[in-house]
Amino acid sequence: MRIALLSDIHSNLHALLACIAHARQAGAQQFVILGDLVGYGGDPRGVVDEIMALWEQGAWVIQGNHDQMAVCPPPALNDMGSSSATWTHDRLTLEQREFLTTRPLTVQHGKALFVHASAHQPERWHYVDNERNAELCLNAAQTQFNASHVFVGHVHHQALFYPGARQSLMRFNPVANVDIPVPTRRPMVVTVGSTGQPRDGDARSMYALYDDALQTLRFQRVAYDHQSAAQAIRSAGLPEQMAHRIEIGR
């Protein structure tokens, strides 16, 4: 089965629709949304509507920290994420909030585990942003879930962590649109990147395609109308920095 892995959409409907269309054209048979449907961007209602429709068609949808914040905004508005949470909360319907708050923290399919942040204490939203954190994630996946492959979002970058010669994990920075062998006998942690808010200096959207039958993984970059996505943020009256980072991929 060919599985499309999208994460960190962050209320960017333009990017979401572009990646869904790209994945379907590439033969995706299953969609997995790895959390953070909302936050930062200008169209939370449109994004949640689209993903609820995917869910009704069988997609697996996981909760992220920004989804949690949008349902229960923090009282202190001390950063962009928390300040946009209240704005997002007020624009979501009761049905959409219920959908976000009832999403699971993990989903498992065979030897593959899907989680927003880390398999190690998923409710604590740890970042898998280096080899040590990837080891904690993988160890938890193996001992608690008997999984060999872990697919996560949260960090907004695309990377693959795999055991090296000394069995400690090494980081691999992938090239887009290249099939990578990922046999289940070789454990690994994959950060699929951000669909709606890339932060590697490239404005193109990110997602990944995992084929569990062929045991291959392909990281994807998709050009989309990021200027219109930025304008949606400005039109919503959200901070200019949120719009600018969409334009520059930071």
Buried (B, 14 or more C-beta within 10 A) or exposed (E): EBBBBBBBBBBBBBBBBBBBEBBEEBEBEBBBBBBBBBBBBBBBBBBBBBBBEBBEEEBBBBBBBBBBBBBEBBEEBEEBBBBBBBBBBEBBEEEBBEBBEEBEBBBBBEBBBBBBBBBBEBEEBBBBBEBEBBBBBBEBBBEEBEBBBBBBBBBBBBBBBBBEEEEEBBBBEBEBEEEBEBEBEEBBBBBBBBBBBBBBEBBBBBBBBBBBEEBBBBBBBBEBEBEEBBBBBBEBEBBEEBBEBBBEBB
